[in-house]
């Protein structure tokens, strides 16, 4: 099992690569959720603005 984790002397590079990929995937998920919430709020605000214009008296 120890040989597997040492990976023939390349363990540092291999595990750093796995770590970077995991961190970047997590960051992408966090940023995507934030953009989704922001877009959802913008759509809600836009819908409210359109409804207000439709009910406005001319």
C-alpha positions in Angstrom: 0.0 0.0 0.0 2.9 2.3 0.8 4.3 1.8 -2.7 0.9 2.9 -4.2 1.0 6.2 -2.3 4.7 6.9 -3.1 4.0 6.3 -6.9 7.5 5.5 -7.8 8.9 8.8 -6.5 6.4 11.0 -8.3 3.9 11.1 -5.4 4.3 14.8 -4.7 3.4 15.8 -8.3 0.6 13.3 -8.6 -1.1 14.1 -5.3 -0.6 17.9 -5.9 -2.3 17.4 -9.3 -5.2 15.6 -7.7 -5.4 18.3 -5.0 -5.4 21.1 -7.6 -8.2 19.4 -9.6 -10.3 18.9 -6.5 -9.8 22.5 -5.4 -10.6 23.9 -8.8 -13.7 21.7 -9.1 -14.9 23.0 -5.7 -14.2 26.6 -6.7 -16.1 26.1 -10.0 -19.1 24.8 -8.1 -19.0 27.7 -5.6 -18.7 30.3 -8.3 -21.4 28.7 -10.4 -23.8 28.7 -7.5 -23.0 32.4 -6.9 -23.6 33.3 -10.5 -26.8 31.3 -10.5 -28.2 33.2 -7.5 -27.2 36.5 -9.0 -28.9 35.7 -12.3 -32.0 34.4 -10.5 -32.3 37.7 -8.6 -31.7 39.7 -11.7 -34.5 37.8 -13.5 -36.8 38.3 -10.6 -36.1 42.1 -10.6 -36.6 42.2 -14.3 -39.9 40.4 -14.1 -41.1 42.8 -11.4 -40.1 45.8 -13.5 -42.0 44.5 -16.5 -45.0 43.9 -14.3 -44.8 47.4 -12.9 -44.7 48.9 -16.4 -47.7 46.9 -17.5 -49.8 48.0 -14.6 -48.8 51.7 -14.9 -51.5 54.1 -16.0 -50.6 56.0 -19.1 
